[in-house]
Amino acid sequence: MAIVVTPEEFLDWKSARVTRAFMKALDNDREWLKETLLAGTENDESIRGRAAAITAILSLTYEELMESVKEMKDV
């Protein structure tokens, strides 16, 4: 069964209070990761990977989401 999300639903999700709180928590974690990386106290590769994943989530667009869903369906 295909997952269908309209652009309006995506915007509703992005602007929901819970989503905004979650995104803020991710942003705070990303900032901590940057500080940790600069301090050199952790494994650089692991920190960079986590930061990249958080950045991808924070910047997710409707088109990227739908493309990802389409790719999952094609497998």
Secondary structure, 3 states (H helix, E strand, C coil): CCCCCCHHHHHHHHHCHHHHHHHHHHHHHHHHHHHHHHHCCCCHHHHHHHHHHHHHHHCCCHHHHHHHHHHHHHC
